Amino acid sequence: TDRKYDAIVLDAFLGDLTPTHLMSREAFLAMRRVLNPRGVLVINTFCEFEPGHDFFGASLDKTLKSVFASVRIHAAGGGNSFFVASSNPDLKLQGEVDYQTVHPYCRQDVSDALSEIAVANPQDGIVLTDDYNPIEYYDAANRETFRRQMALSMRRHASAVKN
C-alpha cells in the first residue's frame, strides 16, 4: 500500500504476554514501511529492566534499535512500559501534556510514564527474529510474577469492595 501513517500503536497484550510474532525484526520492518519518515511506533508491554529479569525488555530494545534510528522507553511502573520507536533520529515529546484532558483514573500512570525513561542494558538480550524468538522461555519467571501480582491485586480489590 502507498498509505503512510503518523503512528502505529501496538497494544496486543494477550493474557500475560505479547504475541511473539509481533515482537520480531521482520514485524518491525513491516511496520516501519507503512510509517511516515517522522512517524512513531508505540508498544505497550510489560517487561523488567533489573539484571537477570531483563531479557525481554533488553531484547525488545535491541530489536527495535536494529530497525529504527531512535528508541525511547517510558516506564509507567509495575513493569508496564511503553517503547517508542521512530526513523526520526531526534525523537522527543512534541509539546506539553495537558493532564486535565487525561482521565483521572490513569492520570498518574501517564505522568509516571512520561517522566520515567527506562534504559535497557545493551549487554543483555538479543535481536529477536521470526527464526529465533525465545522470549516466552526466558520471560516465563517474569510472567509468573506478574500473574501473582494481578491475582493479589484482585483479591485486595475484592476485599475492599466487600467492606
ChimeraX attribute file (.defattr): number of C-alpha atoms within 10 A of each C-alpha:
attribute: neighborCount
match mode: 1-to-1
recipient: residues
	/A:1	5
	/A:2	5
	/A:3	8
	/A:4	13
	/A:5	16
	/A:6	12
	/A:7	19
	/A:8	17
	/A:9	11
	/A:10	16
	/A:11	12
	/A:12	13
	/A:13	13
	/A:14	9
	/A:15	9
	/A:16	14
	/A:17	18
	/A:18	19
	/A:19	14
	/A:20	15
	/A:21	14
	/A:22	15
	/A:23	23
	/A:24	21
	/A:25	23
	/A:26	17
	/A:27	16
	/A:28	19
	/A:29	14
	/A:30	11
	/A:31	17
	/A:32	23
	/A:33	14
	/A:34	17
	/A:35	19
	/A:36	16
	/A:37	14
	/A:38	14
	/A:39	19
	/A:40	25
	/A:41	23
	/A:42	19
	/A:43	21
	/A:44	18
	/A:45	20
	/A:46	22
	/A:47	24
	/A:48	22
	/A:49	18
	/A:50	12
	/A:51	11
	/A:52	9
	/A:53	17
	/A:54	20
	/A:55	24
	/A:56	27
	/A:57	28
	/A:58	25
	/A:59	25
	/A:60	24
	/A:61	26
	/A:62	22
	/A:63	21
	/A:64	26
	/A:65	18
	/A:66	15
	/A:67	20
	/A:68	19
	/A:69	14
	/A:70	18
	/A:71	24
	/A:72	20
	/A:73	21
	/A:74	21
	/A:75	27
	/A:76	21
	/A:77	13
	/A:78	11
	/A:79	15
	/A:80	15
	/A:81	22
	/A:82	24
	/A:83	22
	/A:84	23
	/A:85	27
	/A:86	25
	/A:87	20
	/A:88	16
	/A:89	12
	/A:90	11
	/A:91	17
	/A:92	11
	/A:93	8
	/A:94	6
	/A:95	6
	/A:96	6
	/A:97	12
	/A:98	7
	/A:99	13
	/A:100	8
	/A:101	8
	/A:102	13
	/A:103	10
	/A:104	10
	/A:105	8
	/A:106	11
	/A:107	14
	/A:108	14
	/A:109	15
	/A:110	17
	/A:111	14
	/A:112	15
	/A:113	19
	/A:114	16
	/A:115	12
	/A:116	14
	/A:117	15
	/A:118	18
	/A:119	14
	/A:120	22
	/A:121	17
	/A:122	11
	/A:123	9
	/A:124	18
	/A:125	20
	/A:126	19
	/A:127	18
	/A:128	25
	/A:129	18
	/A:130	13
	/A:131	10
	/A:132	10
	/A:133	19
	/A:134	15
	/A:135	21
	/A:136	15
	/A:137	9
	/A:138	16
	/A:139	18
	/A:140	14
	/A:141	12
	/A:142	21
	/A:143	17
	/A:144	12
	/A:145	11
	/A:146	18
	/A:147	14
	/A:148	12
	/A:149	13
	/A:150	12
	/A:151	12
	/A:152	12
	/A:153	12
	/A:154	12
	/A:155	12
	/A:156	12
	/A:157	11
	/A:158	11
	/A:159	10
	/A:160	9
	/A:161	8
	/A:162	7
	/A:163	5
